[in-house]
Amino acid sequence: MQIQVNTVKNVDTTPEWLASLEEQLTSSLARFRDGITRLEVHLRDANGDKSGAVDKECMLEARLAGRDPVAVIHKADRFERAVSGARDKLVRLLSRQVARQRPPKGQDPFEAVLT
């Protein structure tokens, strides 16, 4: 899984923070790593230099193998919280999609192949 981080010019990040971000995302999405070809992280500060209550935004866009990409957005007062919220939303979304692909309980998944 390739992780690409995009920021606007008014967002200051350090290489250590970006490495920590990539490590957190990789470990959180480990069970989906075979299905995700690329994960794009978009960080944005809506107010720029001004302060605000909920002005930091993180959008995570997961490019899935053989399927349409999915995206989630979370806003918070700090980038760490925005990333954490968006990560949790993405895990829930991908979990629901995987659950929908499983056959219903009591149904043999190989039965359709054999008939």
C-alpha positions in Angstrom: 0.0 0.0 0.0 1.4 3.3 -1.1 0.7 6.4 1.1 0.8 9.9 -0.4 0.5 12.9 1.8 -0.7 16.2 0.3 -0.8 19.5 2.3 -1.5 23.1 1.4 1.2 25.7 1.8 0.0 26.9 5.2 0.3 23.5 6.9 3.7 22.9 8.6 4.7 19.3 9.0 8.0 17.7 10.0 9.5 14.5 8.5 9.1 12.8 11.9 5.4 13.6 12.1 4.8 12.4 8.5 6.7 9.2 9.3 4.6 8.7 12.4 1.4 9.4 10.4 2.3 6.8 7.7 3.1 4.3 10.4 -0.3 4.9 12.2 -2.2 4.6 8.9 -0.3 1.4 7.9 -1.0 -0.3 11.2 -4.6 0.8 11.3 -5.4 -0.4 7.8 -3.2 -3.5 7.9 -6.1 -5.9 7.3 -7.1 -4.0 4.2 -3.6 -3.7 2.7 -4.2 -6.3 0.0 -7.2 -4.4 -1.3 -5.8 -0.8 -1.0 -3.4 0.1 -3.8 -2.9 3.7 -2.7 -4.0 5.9 0.2 -4.0 9.6 -0.3 -4.0 11.9 2.8 -5.0 15.5 2.3 -4.4 17.9 5.2 -5.9 21.4 5.1 -6.1 24.3 7.5 -9.4 26.1 6.6 -8.5 29.4 8.4 -4.9 29.6 7.5 -2.9 31.7 9.9 -6.0 32.6 12.0 -7.1 30.3 14.8 -10.4 28.6 14.9 -12.3 26.0 16.9 -12.6 23.3 14.2 -10.5 24.4 11.3 -8.1 21.5 10.6 -9.3 19.0 8.0 -8.1 15.6 7.0 -9.4 13.8 4.0 -8.4 10.2 3.4 -9.0 8.7 -0.1 -8.4 5.0 -0.5 -7.8 3.7 -4.0 -9.1 0.1 -4.0 -8.0 -2.6 -6.4 -10.7 -3.2 -9.0 -13.2 -0.8 -7.3 -14.0 2.9 -7.1 -12.0 4.9 -4.6 -13.7 5.9 -1.3 -13.0 9.0 0.7 -13.8 10.3 4.2 -13.3 13.7 5.8 -13.0 14.7 9.4 -12.5 18.2 10.9 -11.1 18.9 14.3 -9.1 21.5 16.3 -5.8 19.7 15.7 -4.4 17.7 12.8 -3.7 14.7 15.1 -7.4 14.6 16.0 -8.5 15.2 12.4 -6.3 12.3 11.1 -7.5 10.0 13.9 -11.2 10.8 13.2 -10.8 10.3 9.4 -8.8 7.0 10.0 -11.6 5.7 12.2 -14.2 6.6 9.6 -12.3 4.9 6.8 -11.8 1.7 8.9 -15.6 1.6 9.5 -16.4 2.2 5.8 -14.0 -0.5 4.6 -15.2 -2.9 7.2 -18.8 -2.5 6.0 -17.8 -3.0 2.4 -15.9 -6.2 3.2 -18.8 -7.4 5.3 -21.2 -6.9 2.3 -19.0 -9.1 0.1 -19.2 -12.1 2.5 -22.0 -14.6 1.8 -24.9 -14.6 4.3 -24.7 -16.8 7.3 -25.7 -20.4 6.6 -24.8 -20.2 2.9 -21.8 -22.1 1.6 -19.7 -19.7 -0.4 -18.5 -22.5 -2.7 -22.0 -23.7 -3.5 -22.5 -21.2 -6.2 -19.3 -22.2 -7.9 -20.1 -25.9 -7.9 -23.6 -25.6 -9.4 
